[in-house]
């Protein structure tokens, strides 16, 4: 039997999870976790060089290559951040050493589940993978075993289960729509076969199916009003999981939604999914922008920032067309890199200050200048100020929407400006207020944070032609 890069993207994290579950200690397992994440990322990059063989269950195309490489890269950098972060949690007694083996094993299970969801050619298998990723993150959110952490994990489990149940019903309806055309059996759930026959499916079933899929996977994306689990999960779980949730898992659910959007677009009688996505995206962006002003916990604040940006991304894909789709892909990439970098900074800030309350973190640029200025750069990036990458992607989103629906741009720009104001009001207190709390030196790993911010900065000035061509091709595929 021969194994190619597609097998490696799945087998490396799966085998690593089994190995890490068996190994005791922390230093060795943290290094092995980083090594496994790096090997998975390197294997994912090879998908651009060697085209793997795909079949009824696994698929690699231009769309999921973008998601796979982004997911594995952020997974690797987060594992590097996690090594120093978890080590400090053990030192201060917040995390028991016995849970570290579980944490690292679950981290690799989560990587496996997200990768499987991205490469699945069977819509049922994709649903199973996203459900596995949900259950894994539920367990990791509650790893501190405090009352608040367990409550957040339980809330995440309940709302996530409701969402995934709705997505399952939508998946079943897609299968029912395919039955009269394709026939019974697994072929009626194979993505490549569904695409080839989508124009002949019952449009009424497709319409109802997409509503359930939008609500179901929209819960996982964090779209308002289905977002309630996300702030609690971010605030109470380990910060590396906050980075993975905002930077990766939301994207995986978005990927599933885009697949079904493409399917509906191929049926000339079915409803256009774009207006539904535009509406939910706009509601999420506006709602989350105003909620930023009421946050007192720094991780909750950036959780609402994630909701706002996922709303902008869904809005862009809902508008559709080559420019809007390109803008959505670019914004998704820039958001994943920037938000994970922000959580890298926030995680170490909360550790050295011993608190996540914004009022306890003031004067960071004085007490911890590297972390403080790193957070300032991250907020400047996520707020969409030039010349960083999110400014470019938001400008493209606004430009594409103005060409199609000019009146919608007013609401979108309003949300962006309101969010910018909310973030900078809080940032002024955190970074430049009167110094408070501990002044002990941080034992942080700064490389992952500044590596992400450097990429976002360069992307705002120059995008490699190869990357532009790849995004343009995917934008055309999305329709």
N, C-alpha and C positions, 0 to 999 in steps of 0.2 A: 504494500500500500504506500502511495506517495502522498506527501503533505505539501500544500502550497501556502502562500501568505494568508489566504482566507482562513485556512485551518489554524494557522498560528495566532491570528487575532483572537480566536476563541480558546484554543488549547492552552496558550501560555497563561492567561489569568485563571483558567479552570484548574490547571495543574498546580499553579502557585497557591491557590486558595487551599488546596488539600495539604500542600507542604507546610504552609504557614499555620494551619490549624494544628499541626502535629508538633511544631517546634516551640520550645519554651523561650523565655527571655525577651528582651526588648531590642537591644542593639542589633543583634543578628537579624531578627525578623524585620526591623525597619529598613535595613539595608537590602534584604531580599525583596521586600515590597517595592522599593525604588527600582531595583534591577528588573523585576518582572514588569513593572510599568514601562520602563525604558525599552525593554525588548518588544513589548506589545506595540509601542509607538513606532519603533524602527520597522517592525513587520508591516504595520499599517502604511508607512511611507512607501514600502516596496510595491504596494498595490498600484501605484502610478507607473511603475516600471514593468512589472510582470502582470499580465492579465490572468487572474485565476479562473479556473473552471467553475461555473455556477450550475446549479441544478434546481430541482423543485423546492428545495428548502433554503438554500443559500444563494445570495445574489450580490454582485458588486457592479455598480454602474456609476456614472459620473456624479449623480446626486449623493449617494451615500458615501462616496470617497471623501467628500468635503467634511461630512459629519464624523466619519471614522477617524480621520487624521486629527481634527480639532479635539475630539473626545479623548483620544489616546495621548495627545500632547499635554492637555490640561491635567489629565490623570497622572502623568509622569511628574509634572511640576508640583502638583498638589501632594504627591507622595513624598517629594523632597521637603516641602514645607511641613508635612505631617510628622516627619522624623523628629525635628526639633520641637514641634508643638506638643506632641504626645509625650516626649521625654520630660518636658517641663511639667505636664499634668501629673505624671507619675511622681516627680520629685516633691511637688506640693501636696501630694496625697489626694488629689481630686479624682484621679483615675486609678483603680486598683490594678496591680501588675497582672493579676489573673485575667483581666479583661482585654489585655493587649493582644494576646493570641487571637481572641475572638475578633477584635477590631481589624487586624491586618487580614485575617481570612475573609471577613465580610467585605473589606475594601476590594479585594480581588474578585469576589463573587459579584459585587456591584459592577466592576469593570466588564466582567464576562456578560452580565445581563444586558448592559447598555450596548455592548458590541454586537451581541446576538440580535437585539432589536433592530439595529441598524443594517445588518446584513441579511435579515430574514427575507426570503422570497415568498413565504407563506404568511398570510395576514393573521392566521390563528397563532402561529409560532411567534410572530411579532408581539401579539397581545400577551402571550405567556411570558415573554422576556421582559416586557414593561412591568407586568405584575411582579415578577421576581425582583426587578430593580426596586419597585415600591416597597415590597416586604423587607428587602435588605436594608434600605435606608430607614425604615421604621425602627428596626432593631438597633441601628447605629445612632439614631437620634436619642434613644432612651438609654444609651450606654452608661451615663453617669448615675443612673438609678435614683436620682432625686425625685421628689414629688412633681416638680415642674417639668423635668425631662420626661418622666413617664406619662404625664398628662399630655404633653406635646406629641409624644409618640402615639398615644392612643387616639388623639384627635386626627393626626396624620393618617393613621390606619383606617379610621372610620370614613373620613372624607375621601381618602385615596381609593378605598374599596368601593364607595359609591360611584366615583368617577370611572374606575376601571370596569365596574359592572355595566354602566351605560355604554362604555366603549365595546364591551363584549356583545351587548345586544345589537349595537350598530354593525359589528363584524358579522354577526349571524344574519342580519338583514342583507348585507352584501352577498353572503353565500346564497341566500334564498333568491336574490335577484339573478345570480349567475346560474342557478340550477337549470332553468328551462333552456338555456343556451349551451352551457358546457356539459351539463349532466352531473350526476352524483359522484362523490368521491373527492379526494384531495385536490384534484385539478381545479375545482371551483373555488379554491382558496389560494391558488398560486398567483402571485402578483403579475408576472409576465403574461400569463394566460388571461387573467382578468382584463389587463390593458388591451390585449388584442381583440377582445369581444365586447368591450364596455359599451360601444355604440348601440348594441342590440339588447342591453339589459332594460328591465322594467324601470322607467324613470321615477315612478311613484315610490317604489321601494328604495331606490337610490336617494331620493330626497329625504325620506324619513330616516334612512340609515345615517346620512351625513349630519343631521341634527343631533342624533345620539352620539355620534363620533366626535362632533365638535364639543358637546357638553362633557363627554367622558374624557377625551384626551385634553380638552381645555382645562379641566380640573388639574391635570398633571402639569400643564403649561403654566398654571398659576393665574389664569384670566379671571378678572372680577366678573361676577360675584362668587366665583368658585375657588377663591384664593385663600380661604381662612386658615388652612393648614400651614401655609408657607411661612408666615412670620414666626409662629411658635416653633416650627421645626428648625428655623435658622437660629433663633435666640437660645434654645435650650440644648441643641446638639453640639458635638465637637465642631470647631470652626472649619477643619478640613472638609467635613461633610456639608457645611454651609457653602463652601466654595464649589464642591461637586454638584450640589443641588442647583445653585444659581447658574453655574458655568456650563453644566453638562446635562443633567437629568431633564431640565425644562426643554432643552433642545431636542432630546430624544423623543419626547411626547410631541413636540412640534413637527419633527420629521414624520411621525406616523400620520399626523393630520395632513401634512402636505401630500403624502402618498394618496390619500383618499380624495383630496382636492383634485389631483391630477386625474383620478378615475372619473369623477363627475364631469370634469371638463371635456372628456372624450365622448360624453353622451349629449347629443344636440338638444334633447328634449328636457333633460334634468335641469333643476334650478342651478343658477350660477352661485357657487359657494362664496365668491368674493364678497358680496355685500354683508353676509352673515359674519365673516371674519373681520371685515372693516368695522362693523358695529361693535363686536366684542373687544377688538383691539383698542378702539377709541375709548370705550367705556373704561377699560382697564387702565389705560394711560392717564386719563383725567382723574379717575378715582385715586389711583396710587400717588399721583403728583400732589394732591391736596392732603393725603394722609401722611406725607413726609413731615409736615409741620407739627404733628401731634406726637411724634415718637420721642421717647426718652431713653430707649435702649438702642445702642449703636447698631447691633446686628439686626434688630427689627427694622430700623430705618433703611438699611441697605437691602433688606428683604422686600420692602415696598418699592425701592428703586428697581429691583429685578422685575417686579410685577409691571411697573411702568414701561420698562424697556421691552419686555416680552409683548406688551400691548402694541408698542410701536412696530415690532417685528411682524406680528400677526396682521396688523394694519397694512404694512407694506406688501405682504404676500396676498392679502385680500384685494388690494388695488390691482395687482397683477400687471402683466406686461414685462418686457425685457428689462426696462430701467428699474421698476419697482422691485422685481424679483432680485435683481442684482443688488439693489440697496438693502433688501431684507437679508440676503446672505452675508453681505459685508457687515451689517449691523449686528447680526447674530454672532459673527466671529469676533468682532471688536468687543461686544458686550461680554462674551465668555472670558476673553483674556483680561479685560479691565476689571470685571466684577470679582473674578477669582483673585486678582492681585490685591484688590481692596480688602477682601476677606483675609488674605495672608497678613496684611498690615493690621487689620482689626484683631485678629487672633492673638498676635503677639502683644498688641497694645492692651488688650483685656488681661493678659497674663501679668504683665509688669505692673499694671495699675490695680489688679485684683478686682476689677469691676467692669461691667458693660454699660453702666449708666453714663449717659453723655455728660451729666453734671460732674462726674468724678474724673473725667478724662481731660480737663482743660489744660492748656499750656503745653501741649505735646511737643511743639517745635522747640521749646526750651528744655524740657526734662528729657526727651528722647528725640533729638532732631532728625535722625535718619528715619525712624518710624513716622514721625510727625510730617516731615516733608514728603515722604512716600505716600502717606494718606492724602496729602494736599494734591499731589500729582494725580492720584487715582480719582479723586473727586472732580478735578478739572477735566479729566478725560471722560468720566461717566456723565458729567453734566453737558457734554457736547461742545466744549469750547475749542476753537481752533488753536493750533493746527493738528490736533490729534485725530485718530481714526474715526471716532464716533461722530465728530463734527462732519466729516465727509459723508458718512453713511446717512446721518439725519438730514443733511442737505439734499442728498439724492432722494430720500423718501419724500421730503416736502416737495421737491421739484416734480417728481413723478405724479404725486397726488394732485398737485396744482394743475397739471396738464389734463387730468381726467375728471377730478371733482374739486374745483377750486374752493367751494365753501367748506369742505371738510378740513382743508388746510388750517383754517382759523382755529378750529378746536384742537387740532394736533399741535400747532405751534403754541397755543395757550397752555396745553399740558406740559410741553417741553420747558417753557419759560417758568411756569409755576414750580415744576420740579427743580429747576436750576436754583430758584430762589430759596426753596426749602433746604436743599443740600448745603448751600453756602451760608445760610443762617446758622445751621448746626455746625458746619465746619469752622466757622469763625470762633465759636465757643471751644470746640475740641482742640484746634490747633493753636489759636492765638489768645485764648483767655488767660486768666490768672493761673499760674501753675498750681496743680493740686496732686495729691496722691504720691505714690512711690516714685523715687528718682533712681532706683536701683537699675544697673545696666541691663539691657535686654540681651538674651542669648539667642536672638532670632536668626533665622537663615534668610538673608535679604535677597539672595540670588533669584529665587522664583518670582518674587514681587517685581523686582526691577527688570527682569527679563521680559515679563509680560508687558510692563509699561513701555519698555524700549520698542517692542514690536508695534504697539499701538501708536507710539509717536512716529515711527518710520512710516507706518501705513497711512498716516494723515498727510504725509508729504509725497510718498512714492509707493506705488503698488507694482510689483514685478509683472511684466507682460504675461508671463505664464499663468500667474494667479488671476489676472483680469480675464484672460481667455477662458480659463476654467470656469470662473464664475459666470461669464457670459453664456457659456454653453449650458450650464445648469439652469440659468434664468430662462433660456429658450425652452428647455425641457419642461419647466414648471408652467409654461403657457401664459 
